[in-house]
């Protein structure tokens, strides 16, 4: 099941066009927000979203409902990778 397939299955062509527009706007927004040169924490966000955007073997509901889990995983990874080091 893909996002496009589930949109077509449950709604037809108009939901496919609207849904792909929303996914495209979300991807563009993510690309605008993620500036690796000014924020090194954002490099960890790309590998988390990449499989769900490229592979797309999850339906529309699974894609949208997985975003909070992905954000929580990213925040945890940033806390672990970029924690302050105490000097001894």
DSSP file (Angstrom, degrees, kcal/mol; ACC not computed):
  #  RESIDUE AA STRUCTURE BP1 BP2  ACC     N-H-->O    O-->H-N    N-H-->O    O-->H-N    TCO  KAPPA ALPHA  PHI   PSI    X-CA   Y-CA   Z-CA
    1    1 A X              0   0    0      0, 0.0     2,-0.3     0, 0.0     3,-0.0   0.000 360.0 360.0 360.0 134.2    0.0    0.0    0.0
    2    2 A X     >  -     0   0    0     55,-0.2     4,-2.6     1,-0.1    58,-0.4  -0.798 360.0-109.7-118.9 163.3    1.3    3.4   -0.9
    3    3 A X  H  > S+     0   0    0     56,-0.3     4,-2.1    55,-0.3    57,-0.2   0.906 121.5  48.6 -59.8 -39.7    0.0    6.9    0.0
    4    4 A X  H  > S+     0   0    0      1,-0.2     4,-2.3     2,-0.2    -1,-0.2   0.918 111.7  49.4 -65.9 -42.1   -1.1    7.4   -3.6
    5    5 A X  H  > S+     0   0    0      1,-0.2     4,-2.6     2,-0.2    -2,-0.2   0.896 111.6  47.3 -65.1 -41.5   -2.8    4.0   -3.7
    6    6 A X  H  X S+     0   0    0     -4,-2.6     4,-2.1     2,-0.2    -1,-0.2   0.880 111.8  50.9 -70.4 -35.9   -4.7    4.5   -0.5
    7    7 A X  H  X>S+     0   0    0     -4,-2.1     4,-1.0    -5,-0.2     5,-0.9   0.920 114.7  43.5 -64.8 -42.0   -5.8    8.0   -1.6
    8    8 A X  H  X5S+     0   0    0     -4,-2.3     4,-0.6     3,-0.2     3,-0.2   0.896 113.2  52.1 -68.9 -39.3   -7.1    6.7   -4.9
    9    9 A X  H  <5S+     0   0    0     -4,-2.6    -2,-0.2     1,-0.2    -1,-0.2   0.894 119.3  33.3 -64.9 -40.8   -8.7    3.6   -3.3
   10   10 A X  H  <5S+     0   0    0     -4,-2.1    -1,-0.2    -5,-0.2    -2,-0.2   0.475 138.7   8.1 -98.3  -1.7  -10.7    5.6   -0.8
   11   11 A X  H  <5S-     0   0    0     -4,-1.0     3,-0.3    -3,-0.2     2,-0.3   0.591  88.0-126.5-148.9 -27.0  -11.4    8.8   -2.8
   12   12 A X     X< -     0   0    0     -5,-0.9     4,-1.2    -4,-0.6    -1,-0.1  -0.696  59.2 -33.5 104.3-160.8  -10.5    8.8   -6.4
   13   13 A X  H  > S+     0   0    0     -2,-0.3     4,-2.5     1,-0.2     5,-0.2   0.851 127.3  59.2 -72.7 -36.3   -8.4   11.3   -8.4
   14   14 A X  H  > S+     0   0    0     -3,-0.3     4,-2.6     1,-0.2     5,-0.2   0.937 107.5  45.7 -64.5 -46.5   -9.2   14.5   -6.6
   15   15 A X  H  > S+     0   0    0      2,-0.2     4,-3.0     1,-0.2     5,-0.2   0.853 111.3  55.0 -62.9 -31.3   -7.9   13.2   -3.2
   16   16 A X  H  X S+     0   0    0     -4,-1.2     4,-2.5    -9,-0.2     5,-0.2   0.948 111.2  43.6 -63.6 -47.0   -4.8   11.9   -5.0
   17   17 A X  H  X S+     0   0    0     -4,-2.5     4,-1.7     2,-0.2    -2,-0.2   0.931 118.5  43.8 -64.5 -45.7   -4.1   15.3   -6.5
   18   18 A X  H  X S+     0   0    0     -4,-2.6     4,-2.1    -5,-0.2    -2,-0.2   0.917 115.3  48.5 -66.4 -43.0   -4.8   17.1   -3.2
   19   19 A X  H  X S+     0   0    0     -4,-3.0     4,-2.5    -5,-0.2    -2,-0.2   0.899 111.3  48.5 -65.8 -41.2   -2.9   14.6   -1.1
   20   20 A X  H  X S+     0   0    0     -4,-2.5     4,-2.4    -5,-0.2    -1,-0.2   0.831 109.6  54.1 -69.3 -30.2    0.1   14.7   -3.3
   21   21 A X  H  X S+     0   0    0     -4,-1.7     4,-2.4    -5,-0.2    -2,-0.2   0.914 109.9  47.3 -64.5 -42.7    0.0   18.5   -3.2
   22   22 A X  H  X S+     0   0    0     -4,-2.1     4,-2.4     2,-0.2    -2,-0.2   0.916 112.8  48.2 -65.7 -43.6    0.0   18.3    0.6
   23   23 A X  H  X S+     0   0    0     -4,-2.5     4,-2.3     2,-0.2    -2,-0.2   0.905 112.6  49.5 -63.2 -40.8    2.9   15.8    0.6
   24   24 A X  H  X S+     0   0    0     -4,-2.4     4,-2.4     2,-0.2    -2,-0.2   0.898 111.1  48.6 -64.3 -41.0    4.9   18.0   -1.8
   25   25 A X  H  X S+     0   0    0     -4,-2.4     4,-2.5     2,-0.2    -2,-0.2   0.891 111.7  50.2 -65.9 -38.8    4.3   21.1    0.3
   26   26 A X  H  X S+     0   0    0     -4,-2.4     4,-2.4     2,-0.2    -2,-0.2   0.900 111.1  48.3 -64.9 -40.5    5.4   19.2    3.4
   27   27 A X  H  X S+     0   0    0     -4,-2.3     4,-2.2     2,-0.2    -2,-0.2   0.902 112.5  48.6 -66.1 -41.0    8.5   18.0    1.7
   28   28 A X  H  X S+     0   0    0     -4,-2.4     4,-2.2     2,-0.2    -2,-0.2   0.899 111.3  50.3 -64.9 -40.7    9.3   21.6    0.4
   29   29 A X  H  X S+     0   0    0     -4,-2.5     4,-2.3     2,-0.2    -2,-0.2   0.907 110.5  49.5 -63.4 -42.2    8.7   22.9    3.9
   30   30 A X  H  X S+     0   0    0     -4,-2.4     4,-2.4     1,-0.2    -2,-0.2   0.896 110.6  50.7 -62.4 -40.1   11.0   20.3    5.4
   31   31 A X  H  < S+     0   0    0     -4,-2.2    -2,-0.2     1,-0.2    -1,-0.2   0.871 111.8  47.2 -66.7 -36.8   13.6   21.2    2.8
   32   32 A X  H  < S+     0   0    0     -4,-2.2    -2,-0.2     1,-0.2    -1,-0.2   0.880 115.2  45.3 -71.0 -37.2   13.3   25.0    3.6
   33   33 A X  H  < S+     0   0    0     -4,-2.3     2,-1.1    -5,-0.2    -2,-0.2   0.891  97.4  78.0 -73.6 -39.9   13.6   24.4    7.3
   34   34 A X     <  +     0   0    0     -4,-2.4     2,-0.6    -5,-0.2    -1,-0.1  -0.603  53.2 163.8 -79.4 102.1   16.5   21.9    7.2
   35   35 A X     >  -     0   0    0     -2,-1.1     4,-2.2     1,-0.1     3,-0.5  -0.915  17.0-170.1-119.1 101.5   19.6   24.1    6.7
   36   36 A X  T  4 S+     0   0    0     -2,-0.6     7,-0.1     1,-0.2    -1,-0.1   0.791  80.3  58.6 -66.0 -30.7   22.5   21.9    7.6
   37   37 A X  T  4 S+     0   0    0      1,-0.2    -1,-0.2     2,-0.1     3,-0.2   0.867 116.5  31.3 -71.1 -35.4   25.1   24.7    7.5
   38   38 A X  T  4 S+     0   0    0     -3,-0.5     2,-0.4     1,-0.3    -2,-0.2   0.740 129.5  34.7 -93.6 -24.5   23.4   26.8   10.2
   39   39 A X    ><  -     0   0    0     -4,-2.2     3,-1.4     1,-0.1     4,-0.3  -0.857  58.3-175.2-133.3  98.2   21.9   24.0   12.3
   40   40 A X  G >  S+     0   0    0     -2,-0.4     3,-1.0     1,-0.3     4,-0.3   0.692  81.1  71.0 -68.1 -15.9   23.9   20.7   12.5
   41   41 A X  G >  S+     0   0    0      1,-0.2     3,-1.2     2,-0.2     4,-0.3   0.778  85.5  67.7 -67.9 -25.2   21.0   19.0   14.4
   42   42 A X  G X> S+     0   0    0     -3,-1.4     4,-1.0     1,-0.3     3,-1.0   0.686  81.0  74.9 -72.2 -16.6   19.0   18.9   11.3
   43   43 A X  H <> S+     0   0    0     -3,-1.0     4,-0.7    -4,-0.3    -1,-0.3   0.815  92.3  56.2 -64.8 -27.5   21.3   16.4    9.6
   44   44 A X  H <> S+     0   0    0     -3,-1.2     4,-0.5    -4,-0.3    -1,-0.3   0.684  99.2  61.2 -76.5 -17.5   19.8   13.7   11.9
   45   45 A X  H <> S+     0   0    0     -3,-1.0     4,-1.7    -4,-0.3     3,-0.4   0.838  93.3  63.4 -77.5 -33.4   16.2   14.5   10.7
   46   46 A X  H  X S+     0   0    0     -4,-1.0     4,-2.1     1,-0.2     3,-0.2   0.916  99.5  49.7 -62.8 -46.9   16.9   13.6    7.0
   47   47 A X  H  X S+     0   0    0     -4,-0.7     4,-0.7     1,-0.2    -1,-0.2   0.779 109.5  54.7 -65.4 -22.0   17.7    9.9    7.5
   48   48 A X  H  < S+     0   0    0     -4,-0.5     4,-0.4    -3,-0.4    -1,-0.2   0.893 116.0  34.8 -75.6 -39.2   14.5    9.5    9.6
   49   49 A X  H  X S+     0   0    0     -4,-1.7     4,-1.9    -3,-0.2     5,-0.2   0.715 100.9  80.3 -85.5 -21.8   12.1   10.9    7.0
   50   50 A X  H  X S+     0   0    0     -4,-2.1     4,-2.5     1,-0.2     5,-0.4   0.901  91.0  47.3 -57.5 -49.4   14.0    9.6    3.9
   51   51 A X  H  X>S+     0   0    0     -4,-0.7     4,-1.7     1,-0.2     5,-1.0   0.900 113.4  47.9 -63.2 -38.4   12.6    6.0    3.9
   52   52 A X  H  45S+     0   0    0     -4,-0.4    -1,-0.2     1,-0.2     6,-0.2   0.816 117.0  42.6 -73.4 -27.6    9.0    7.0    4.4
   53   53 A X  H  <5S+     0   0    0     -4,-1.9    -2,-0.2    -3,-0.1    -1,-0.2   0.841 125.9  30.5 -84.1 -33.8    9.1    9.6    1.7
   54   54 A X  H  <5S+     0   0    0     -4,-2.5    -3,-0.2    -5,-0.2    -2,-0.2   0.908 125.2  38.9 -92.2 -48.6   11.1    7.6   -0.9
   55   55 A X  T  <5S-     0   0    0     -4,-1.7    -3,-0.2    -5,-0.4    -4,-0.1   0.912  78.9-174.2 -72.5 -42.4   10.1    4.0   -0.2
   56   56 A X      < +     0   0    0     -5,-1.0   -53,-0.2    -4,-0.2   -52,-0.1   0.871  27.2 145.0  51.4  51.7    6.4    4.8    0.5
   57   57 A X        +     0   0    0    -55,-0.1     2,-0.3     2,-0.1   -55,-0.2  -0.033  51.4  81.7-103.3  30.9    5.3    1.3    1.6
   58   58 A X  S    S-     0   0    0     -6,-0.2   -55,-0.3     1,-0.0     5,-0.0  -0.964  81.5-112.9-130.7 149.0    2.9    2.8    4.1
   59   59 A X     >  -     0   0    0     -2,-0.3     4,-2.2   -57,-0.1   -56,-0.3  -0.133  38.4 -93.3 -75.9 178.4   -0.6    4.1    3.5
   60   60 A X  H  > S+     0   0    0    -58,-0.4     4,-2.2   -57,-0.2     5,-0.2   0.893 124.5  48.4 -60.3 -45.4   -1.6    7.7    4.0
   61   61 A X  H  > S+     0   0    0      1,-0.2     4,-2.7     2,-0.2    -1,-0.2   0.904 112.1  49.4 -65.8 -41.3   -2.8    7.4    7.6
   62   62 A X  H  > S+     0   0    0      2,-0.2     4,-1.1     1,-0.2    -1,-0.2   0.865 110.1  51.7 -64.9 -36.1    0.4    5.5    8.5
   63   63 A X  H  < S+     0   0    0     -4,-2.2     4,-0.4     2,-0.2    -2,-0.2   0.933 115.3  40.3 -65.9 -46.5    2.5    8.2    6.9
   64   64 A X  H >< S+     0   0    0     -4,-2.2     3,-1.1     1,-0.2     4,-0.4   0.903 115.5  50.2 -70.7 -41.9    0.8   11.1    8.7
   65   65 A X  H 3< S+     0   0    0     -4,-2.7     4,-0.5     1,-0.2     3,-0.2   0.688 103.9  61.3 -73.5 -15.9    0.5    9.3   12.1
   66   66 A X  T 3X S+     0   0    0     -4,-1.1     4,-2.1    -5,-0.2    -1,-0.2   0.585  82.7  82.5 -82.7 -10.4    4.2    8.4   12.0
   67   67 A X  H <> S+     0   0    0     -3,-1.1     4,-2.5    -4,-0.4     5,-0.2   0.923  89.1  49.0 -63.9 -46.5    5.4   12.0   12.0
   68   68 A X  H  > S+     0   0    0     -4,-0.4     4,-2.4    -3,-0.2    -1,-0.2   0.902 112.2  49.7 -61.4 -37.5    5.1   12.5   15.8
   69   69 A X  H  > S+     0   0    0     -4,-0.5     4,-2.3     2,-0.2    -1,-0.2   0.900 111.0  49.6 -65.1 -40.3    7.1    9.3   16.4
   70   70 A X  H  X S+     0   0    0     -4,-2.1     4,-2.3     2,-0.2    -2,-0.2   0.906 111.1  48.9 -65.1 -41.9    9.7   10.5   13.9
   71   71 A X  H  X S+     0   0    0     -4,-2.5     4,-2.5     2,-0.2    -2,-0.2   0.911 111.5  49.8 -64.3 -42.5   10.0   13.9   15.6
   72   72 A X  H  X S+     0   0    0     -4,-2.4     4,-2.2     1,-0.2    -2,-0.2   0.902 111.1  49.2 -63.9 -40.3   10.3   12.2   19.0
   73   73 A X  H  X S+     0   0    0     -4,-2.3     4,-2.4     2,-0.2    -1,-0.2   0.895 111.1  50.6 -63.9 -40.2   13.1    9.9   17.7
   74   74 A X  H  X S+     0   0    0     -4,-2.3     4,-2.5     2,-0.2    -2,-0.2   0.913 109.7  49.4 -63.9 -43.9   14.9   12.9   16.2
   75   75 A X  H  X S+     0   0    0     -4,-2.5     4,-2.3     2,-0.2    -2,-0.2   0.905 111.9  48.6 -63.4 -41.0   14.7   14.8   19.4
   76   76 A X  H  X S+     0   0    0     -4,-2.2     4,-2.1     2,-0.2    -2,-0.2   0.912 111.5  49.7 -64.0 -42.3   16.1   11.9   21.4
   77   77 A X  H  X S+     0   0    0     -4,-2.4     4,-2.8     1,-0.2     5,-0.3   0.887 110.9  50.0 -64.0 -38.6   18.9   11.4   18.8
   78   78 A X  H  X S+     0   0    0     -4,-2.5     4,-2.4     2,-0.2    -2,-0.2   0.898 109.5  51.2 -66.3 -40.1   19.8   15.1   19.1
   79   79 A X  H  < S+     0   0    0     -4,-2.3    -2,-0.2    -5,-0.2    -1,-0.2   0.896 116.1  41.2 -63.8 -38.9   19.9   14.9   22.9
   80   80 A X  H >< S+     0   0    0     -4,-2.1     3,-0.6    -5,-0.2    -2,-0.2   0.924 121.0  40.3 -74.5 -44.5   22.2   11.9   22.8
   81   81 A X  H 3< S+     0   0    0     -4,-2.8    -2,-0.2     1,-0.2    -3,-0.2   0.834 124.5  34.1 -76.7 -33.0   24.4   13.1   20.0
   82   82 A X  T 3< S+     0   0    0     -4,-2.4    -1,-0.2    -5,-0.3    -2,-0.1  -0.009  81.2 140.4-115.9  29.4   24.8   16.8   20.9
   83   83 A X    <   -     0   0    0     -3,-0.6     2,-0.2    -4,-0.2    -3,-0.1  -0.333  62.3 -93.3 -69.8 156.4   24.7   16.7   24.7
   84   84 A X        -     0   0    0      1,-0.1     2,-0.5    -5,-0.0    -1,-0.1  -0.495  36.6-135.1 -71.9 136.0   27.0   19.0   26.6
   85   85 A X        -     0   0    0     -2,-0.2     2,-0.4    -3,-0.1    -1,-0.1  -0.791  14.1-136.1 -93.6 130.3   30.3   17.5   27.5
   86   86 A X        -     0   0    0     -2,-0.5     2,-0.4     2,-0.0    -1,-0.0  -0.692  16.0-130.7 -85.6 135.3   31.4   18.2   31.0
   87   87 A X              0   0    0     -2,-0.4    -1,-0.0     1,-0.1     0, 0.0  -0.688 360.0 360.0 -85.3 138.6   35.1   19.1   31.4
   88   88 A X              0   0    0     -2,-0.4    -1,-0.1     0, 0.0    -2,-0.0   0.428 360.0 360.0 -94.3 360.0   36.9   17.1   34.1
